[in-house]
């Protein structure tokens, strides 16, 4: 059972059912009671992207989502900011996610947050990370088995069996740190442990072919795979730009992948 801090406080069921809500509605449900979900501020919106790209790119994860609706029975619908366990199908996800992330900024309704945590844990969620954006930078770790743990900015988050890699707390706040972890994850999904190994192997492939062109081709192929994993299918113009890039400039492109948010940033002069 969840700790006492997660005890539910609503006793009388409300009039609404999950099937009365549609995707895009600004409401969640708790035991039939509608809870209005206002648009988020810039601080929450930006940092939600940090959590999503790190978790979604983890080598063990194939099913993460932003703001997915989880139907817990017929009268409760909860939508974590980021969650694992999102099915690729229309309609609400049935049950509860194994891992959920909530960002709590200014104006956070603390009573509703604690109720949401309790409902998700009771439904089977194993970890809920609450990222606090007011006061000292910290993350609260809520689980079914233990009291709430609070990790400071130097802490490390883990979700064994759900995520392969640990996540430093700072990466849920800092854009550059989140990009570095995302690139690491994308490389691991391609069979490399890190960027150094990937570049080293591409150089070896080039030397084995005995040509400068072979070395560049190996690095270009690696960068192409990483760009596609990060930004999706590349258009003809991007392939042309890659084909025209050689030598040290290819290494520069690889390094820019650590922080670039768009393809234009990768190829910036």
PyMOL commands that set and color helices and strands:
alter all, ss='L'
color gray80, all
select helices_A, chain A and resi 4-6+18-20+42-57+110-123+169-172+175-189+195-209+212-231+236-243+248-256+263-266
alter helices_A, ss='H'
color red, helices_A
select strands_A, chain A and resi 27-30+33-36+64-66+70-71+77-78+82-84+93-94+99-104+127-132+138-142+149-152+156-157+167-168
alter strands_A, ss='S'
color yellow, strands_A
deselect
rebuild
show_as cartoon
